[in-house]
Amino acid sequence: MTSKLTGTLAVVGATCTGKSALALALARRFDAELVNADALQVYRGLDRGTAKPDAAARATVPHHLIDILDPREPFSAGEFARRARAAIADIESRGRRAIVVGGSGFYLRALERGLAVLPPVPPEIRDALQARLELEGAAALHRELAERDPELAARLPPGDRQRVLRGLEILEATGRPLSQWQRETTPLEGASVVVIGLTLPRSVLYDRIATRAYAMLSDGWLDEIRQLLHDGVPESAPAFQAIGYRQLIRHVQGACTLEQAMADTIQATRRYAKRQETWFRRERVVAWFRSPDLDRLEHEAVELLFRQRLGGS
């Protein structure tokens, strides 16, 4: 007899820790559906460099919030929360349960707690800041953000171009720091979840990151980027701010060697993985599992769910 989940589950952790594989195994075991919480898998055409679930996985278990946006469209934590809540409500209306899976801690926070409703930003403000970014560089804009919204800047590395721009555009549009807006939140009713976190020894994780990066390259990552550029997706598109894509675009444009682009990608991914784990450990209560073996992870996760009374018949 197939077991059922009796609540919402989230599988989180750093990149390359095996979140997608575990979530898929649990969805099959509990007859659940998956809700993507990865900021890049929402984009159509970004397949090789995002570790997007393949056709076989998506044929056996329903996946939500994958391939829903054009690469030129922005995607925010607030928009994720709105769409994820709608997906979860739809899943539950059909008598099934949702497993949220992804590495964006801010997205999970938005899902559970809600986000402040921000006013629209005039396009001329966004365009002017984008032009400044190209002219002055990300570090200069981060320094400006640190002067005008030090609370937000302290949470963002200088290389986080998209969120630095977001902080400055909200300042320009409203005269108020984004960090103040973010405190004006309303929790989303009924969005509490049990959270499983995956972690690995640093050396194992770093090996996985490098191995996967080169596997993506062998699978046609460069061809994917060239096709997107050929189709008119600009270098400044939100999807292209992602780690790996922006480094490989520099190579495609002749600004660096492939070896340098891959080295930069791997280094940036390692730093990102460290930030992801730091966020989840600081942010909330997470049941952590530390194993590279999927069968063992599934067994331990199922035991936890029954102890938490989230698993039933």
JOJOMO-V641909 format. One record per residue. RES is the residue in one letter. OMEGA is omega in whole degrees, -180 to 180 (NA if undefined). Layout:
<<RES:OMEGA> <RES:OMEGA>>
//
This chain:
<<M:180> <T:176> <S:179> <K:168> <L:178> <T:177> <G:-180> <T:-179> <L:172> <A:175> <V:-172> <V:178> <G:-179> <A:176> <T:176> <C:178> <T:177> <G:-177> <K:-175> <S:-179> <A:180> <L:-180> <A:179> <L:179> <A:180> <L:178> <A:178> <R:-178> <R:-174> <F:179> <D:-178> <A:177> <E:-174> <L:175> <V:-176> <N:175> <A:176> <D:-173> <A:-177> <L:-179> <Q:175> <V:-172> <Y:174> <R:177> <G:176> <L:-174> <D:-174> <R:-173> <G:-179> <T:-177> <A:-179> <K:178> <P:-177> <D:-176> <A:-179> <A:179> <A:-177> <R:177> <A:-176> <T:-180> <V:178> <P:177> <H:179> <H:178> <L:172> <I:180> <D:-177> <I:-175> <L:169> <D:-178> <P:-180> <R:-175> <E:175> <P:177> <F:-175> <S:176> <A:178> <G:178> <E:176> <F:-178> <A:-180> <R:-178> <R:-179> <A:178> <R:178> <A:180> <A:-180> <I:178> <A:178> <D:180> <I:-178> <E:179> <S:178> <R:176> <G:180> <R:-179> <R:-176> <A:169> <I:178> <V:-176> <V:178> <G:-175> <G:-179> <S:179> <G:-179> <F:177> <Y:-180> <L:177> <R:180> <A:180> <L:-175> <E:-170> <R:-174> <G:178> <L:176> <A:176> <V:-176> <L:177> <P:178> <P:178> <V:178> <P:-176> <P:-179> <E:176> <I:180> <R:-180> <D:-180> <A:179> <L:177> <Q:178> <A:177> <R:178> <L:-179> <E:-177> <L:-172> <E:-179> <G:-175> <A:-177> <A:-180> <A:179> <L:176> <H:177> <R:177> <E:178> <L:180> <A:178> <E:-172> <R:178> <D:-174> <P:180> <E:179> <L:-178> <A:-179> <A:-179> <R:-173> <L:171> <P:-179> <P:-178> <G:-179> <D:-172> <R:-174> <Q:-177> <R:174> <V:177> <L:-180> <R:179> <G:-179> <L:-178> <E:176> <I:176> <L:-178> <E:-174> <A:-172> <T:-175> <G:180> <R:178> <P:177> <L:180> <S:176> <Q:177> <W:-174> <Q:178> <R:-178> <E:-175> <T:174> <T:-180> <P:178> <L:-174> <E:175> <G:-174> <A:-180> <S:-177> <V:168> <V:-173> <V:172> <I:179> <G:178> <L:177> <T:-180> <L:171> <P:-174> <R:-178> <S:178> <V:-180> <L:-178> <Y:176> <D:179> <R:-180> <I:-180> <A:-179> <T:-178> <R:179> <A:-179> <Y:175> <A:177> <M:179> <L:180> <S:-177> <D:175> <G:-178> <W:-180> <L:178> <D:178> <E:-180> <I:179> <R:-180> <Q:179> <L:177> <L:179> <H:-180> <D:176> <G:176> <V:-176> <P:179> <E:-177> <S:-178> <A:-180> <P:-178> <A:-177> <F:175> <Q:-177> <A:175> <I:-180> <G:179> <Y:-178> <R:178> <Q:-178> <L:174> <I:177> <R:178> <H:180> <V:-180> <Q:177> <G:-177> <A:179> <C:178> <T:176> <L:180> <E:180> <Q:179> <A:180> <M:178> <A:179> <D:179> <T:-178> <I:180> <Q:180> <A:179> <T:177> <R:179> <R:179> <Y:179> <A:178> <K:178> <R:179> <Q:-177> <E:178> <T:180> <W:-175> <F:180> <R:-179> <R:-166> <E:-168> <R:176> <V:180> <V:173> <A:-173> <W:175> <F:-173> <R:178> <S:175> <P:-175> <D:-175> <L:-179> <D:179> <R:178> <L:-180> <E:-180> <H:-178> <E:-180> <A:179> <V:177> <E:179> <L:-177> <L:178> <F:175> <R:179> <Q:-178> <R:176> <L:179> <G:-180> <G:-179> <S:NA>>
//
